Amino acid sequence: MKRLILLVAAAATIAVATAADAQQRSAPQAVVEAVQMPAWVERDGLRLPLAPGMRLQANDQLRTGANARLLLKLAEGSVVKIGENAQLRLTALQTRKDGVFAAAMNVVQGAFRFTTDVLAKARRRDVNITVATVTAGIRGTDLWGKAAADRDIVCLIEGRIEVSRGTDPTITMDQPLSFYIAPRGQPPLPVQPVNPEQLKQWAAETEIADGRGAARRGGRWKVVLASGESENEVLKVYQDVRAAGYAAELQPRKEQGRRVYDVRIAGLPSRAEAEALMAALSGRYGVASPRVTQ
């Protein structure tokens, strides 16, 4: 009887562990927290506009347009910020069976920032970020970088990283507020302190500023771009806006007993942000008379 009880208990323990492991693996490894459009994800041959709450996966390629920004939340709590006209490839993205979050990202073009908050620092991670030609191994830090046309930049804001490029010697960076520059076709420059004003300018390249029409998870305001009594009336606006990198939805609703179709962008956190996005799209992509609603 005792043996039977032990077997049942062991089976229950295994079942709970298996369920927890399955839940962990099925949980999103990266989610879009906020997006200042236009921005897209390229996946399985398709190009889709990015929207708050969208789950991301390994092999996704993210792109931002002019004046765009993107904020991602990773499974272990870190955040990744991306600036305008950027390309980021999520080469690998998973939580391993040993509980370690493992990721590899390739910044093909533009500016990015990787930040681990206080609570996330204690969690185990194995993250490598390649900035065009330079690879940075991260073990809990705050890091800014940029893949530019003539050089690659890595700026350590807090923590410790190791940077390497091709056959060049690996360099350990453990002094906060220092940066490394690798000019294309030339040896890397010595690591040196970053000027506070320069760091402020670099950081602004990846920050979502207020009043720019950015959508965020949990935002309740919407911009209605077009309305019609049939899908066909508004389909072109819907298609053109999405192709331009704005996450429009085609939503039916009832108005005075009849069905109306709205093309809208949801997820704006305030009326001010919704009005900013409305102003940016008014008169473009067939958007003639947009309005803000909640």
Residue, then its C-alpha position, 0 to 999 in steps of 0.5 A: m500500500k505504501r509503495l502504491i502511494l509513493l508511486v502515485a505521488a511520484a506520478a503526480t510530481i512528474a505530471v505537475a513538472t511536465a505541465a509546468d515545463a509545457q506551460q513555460r515552453s508555450a509562454p511567449q518568449a517575446v511580446v511587443e509592448a509598445v510600437q510607434m508605427p510604422a513597423w513590421v514583422e517578416r515571418d514565413g514569407l509574410r510581412l505584417p504590421l506590428a501591434p501591441g501584444m503580438r507574440l514574437q518567435a525565433n527567426d522573426q525579422l523586425r523592421t521599423g520605418a522613419n520616426a518609428r520606435l519599438l519596445l519588446k518585453l522578453a520572457e525573463g523580464s528584459v526589454v529591447k528597444i529599437g529605433e527608426n529605420a532599423q532591422l532586428r533578426l531574432t535568430a534564437l529565442q527560447t527558455r531551455k529546460d534548465g530554466v535559462f532564457a537563451a536568445a540570439m539577436n542580430v541588429v542588421q541596421g539601426a539603433f537598439r537598447f537592451t535593458t534588464d530591470v532590477l527584478a530580472k537581473a537575478r534570472r538566468r539568461d544567455v543572450n548574445i547580440t550581434v551589432a552587424t559585425v560585433t557580437a556582445g555577450i550579455r550577463g545582465t546589463d544595460l546596453w546601447g548599440k547601433a549598426a551604422a553605415d560606416r561603423d558599429i557602436v556598442c555602449l555599456i551603460e551598466g553591467r559587464i559585456e564581452v565584445s568581439r569582431g571576427t578575428d579581433p581580440t575579445i574585449t571585456m567591458d566592465q566599466p559603466l558609461s564606456f563605449y566601443i567603436a568598430p569602423r568598417g574595414q579598420p581595427p576597433l578603437p580603444v574603449q573610452p568613456v562616453n560623454p553624458e550628452q552623447l549618451k543622452q543623444w544615443a538613448a533618444e534614438t530608441e526611446i518612445a517619446d510622449g505625443r508621437g502616437a505610439a500604441r501600447r499594451g492595455g491602451r483603450w483609445k482608438v483611431v477610426l480611419a474609415s467607416g462604410e456599410s460594406e467591407n468593400e467600401v473600406l477594404k482599400v484603406y485597410q490594405d493600404v494602411r497595413a501595407a504602410g506598417y500601421a496595425a489597422e483592424l477591420q471591425p464590424r459594429k451596429e449603428q442604428g440597427r445596421r451593420v457598419y465596418d470600421v478600419r481602426i487602430a487600437g491600443l492608444p494609451s491616451r486621447a493625446e496619443a490617439e490624436a497624434l496618430m490621427a494627425a499623422l495619418s490624415g490625408r494619407y493612404g485614403v484616410a479622409s475623415p479619421r476620428v478618435t474614440q474610446 
